[in-house]
Amino acid sequence: MLSLVGGRVLLEDGTIGETDIHIEGGLISGIDDTRSNGKSAWNVRGYLVLPAVIDLHGDAFERQIMPRPGVHFPLDLALQETDSQMISNGISTAFYGITYSWEPGLRGRDTAVELLDALDTIRPHLVCDTRVHLRWETYNTPGADDVAEWIETGRIDLLAFNDHLDMIQNALTNPQKLAKYASRSGLSTDAFIQLVGDVAARKNEVDAHTARLAKIAERYDIPCASHDDESPEMRGQYHKLGVSICEFPVNAETARFSIANGDPVIMGAPNVLRGGSHCNRLCAATAAREGLCSILTSDYYYPALLRAPFKLAADGVTDFATAWHMVSKNPAHAAGLEDRGTLSKGQRADIVVIDDSNPNCVRVIATFVAGKPVYMFDAGYRMCA
């Protein structure tokens, strides 16, 4: 048994109160200021005590695998390093955004299979509750059977429908962008151009495979997201298929349509920190101000997810509790993880303790996953009688 004593706790009703959290058996056994003998206690007075972060979409691990074009490192090393980075940023539940594209190389079938196998092997040694968000490129129709099998065998926890073909086709006339995509795939530029043409010819196959995979995911209670929705009409088609999450909508109209239909909207935390989209799309802070953002994810930069709620609150975009729900309560609900995301009795003791004395540079003091302290910035002097 363990108690966190005297922290400023984000309570289930959205208020922050100074109280104690008691942990037993990996769960929160109580929230009050009464203590009993036999408990270990940590003095966390002055610190914020929050439900730990749940990241539904993070693909920054790709940089641990291939930090430079053509430079690869072993997957076990890359995944362990990613795990360490996440817990130091308060992330307790992590969905690895593994892309299964028609491109070979970093986002091709071989890498996807290697990553799934590596996660199966190393998961018991990782600290985060590690899950898979498979990002299936819809023009990868030959891979649909693989995706169906992975769903049926329990290897996928969230399925996203991606279509980046138009973006890549538009880049073919830009030598720099073409070289980037060709390098990532391991192909020459001429071979990559030929591949894009061959893939575009599959257009008439896409809708049927998308509908089939959405139906299989629904059968196995796997939540699904549509990625980079360009219009309410596009989002509406996915909504009809039971795809309940709108991920990175291109514009406010699409986000508004999703919210109106009861589907949560995911935006990127880096978008919040940078003050806008890196590709000139919907601004996450603007969306949050207008009630069009339900969930924030790390996207391509893990540290952003911890800090974005503080920025939203400091800038007056929303109150702090609402902002923090975007990285805890709301993603838990969207992913069907009803055992976490809030600090309340009976919930998993996934907790982050934060020093917010400098609002512009908040620091994680400790991260707990299922009641275990897995990261401590300054552990020694925090123990108390």
Secondary structure, DSSP 8 states (H G I E B T S, - for coil): -EEEEEEEEE-TTS-EEEEEEEEETTEEEEEES---TT-EEEE-TTSEEEE-EEEEEE-THHHHH-SBTTB---HHHHHHHHHHHHHTTTEEEEEEEEEE-SS-GGGSHHHHHHHHHHHHHHGGG-SSEEEEEEEEETT-GGGHHHHHHHHHTT--SEEEEE--HHHHHHHTT-HHHHHHHHHHHT--HHHHHHHHHHHHTTGGGHHHHHHHHHHHHHHTT--EEEES--SHHHHHHHHHTT--EEES-SSHHHHHHHHHTT--EEEEHHHHHHTS-TTS---HHHHHHTT---EEE-BT-THHHHHHHHHHHHTTSS-HHHHHHTTTHHHHHHTT-TTSSS--TTSB--EEEEE-SSTTS-EEEEEEETTEEEEESS-GGGEE-
